[in-house]
């Protein structure tokens, strides 16, 4: 066992450009920096190939068990580029975390000369390399099986919350339009040339995620100017809905305003529910907005500039259960206890999944970091 530089044992070759319009669908995978992106009738490499992200998903390592076509955003290593066992080499490259080299250099993209300087422990024989790779392949296969099972638990936990909400509202009778109990106020069309980097925050549709207000992307209005728009000033507990692209893969973009979100003003394409006094419990309304019935009712509406869009009027026309305030509050109290239990299950499942997803790097570290000891 000896310590060598990557450049001593292999060569990173550049992939070759192959635009989508020139591809002829066939049996060979076309690889980009993030994995397979199509197929082609001919291959550019010989046999099993390691593909490494050069631009885009920088440092990502993929293995094609057959000849393939890596495009020009990648490097590749096949049997003509190394005498090492390709599986052993691929696991070593994954362990090196080549993506960090991009951050270190400050230049977008992976420079192969930087990769060549990384050091690995080289077993004396190719058979030893093969045995290490075979052991890791078996261990990682078990980890992947566990990861898939854990991912299923996470999905099931999320579905449980939906089932609880749907079951609650599915049992109710006597329905009326939301307009009977609340109005939906659309935000003000502030001009982008008035946006500032500091001042009073403007809550846009990009600031709403399912169940939370998200301030990673912030635009503001001058504090003095903001005083002119008090009718659009948000308050703690306000219920918001994104009127543009309200449905995303992780759920419906509705959220409640918290103290940390203030002060802020409502921007166009975001709606705020203004309940009529004594007509609707805010918690009841917020829970209903996350039900499959409401989501189904707002799906498939018009598009604005190619983006799925709903209007305040369309939201107000959706029917919800007609109940007394006391009954609404009893339902909300029971529902939130059930949702808290479901949240606990979901958090446990997510923590378990996160731990399993860390196992591959731990296995690689155990296999390769200890070799020189």
Beta strands, then each sheet from edge to edge (+ up, - down):
strand 1: 2-5
strand 2: 13-14
strand 3: 28-32
strand 4: 35-40
strand 5: 49-53
strand 6: 61-64
strand 7: 69-70
strand 8: 74-77
strand 9: 119-122
strand 10: 175-177
strand 11: 182-186
strand 12: 200-203
strand 13: 208-209
strand 14: 212-213
strand 15: 220-221
strand 16: 239-242
strand 17: 247-248
strand 18: 251-252
strand 19: 254-256
strand 20: 264-266
strand 21: 270-275
strand 22: 303-304
strand 23: 307-308
strand 24: 319-321
sheet 1: 1+ 9-
sheet 2: 2+ 8- 5+ 6-
sheet 3: 4+ 3- 7-
sheet 4: 10+ 24-
sheet 5: 11+ 21- 16+ 19-
sheet 6: 15+ 12- 20-
sheet 7: 13+ 14-
sheet 8: 17+ 18-
sheet 9: 22+ 23-
end
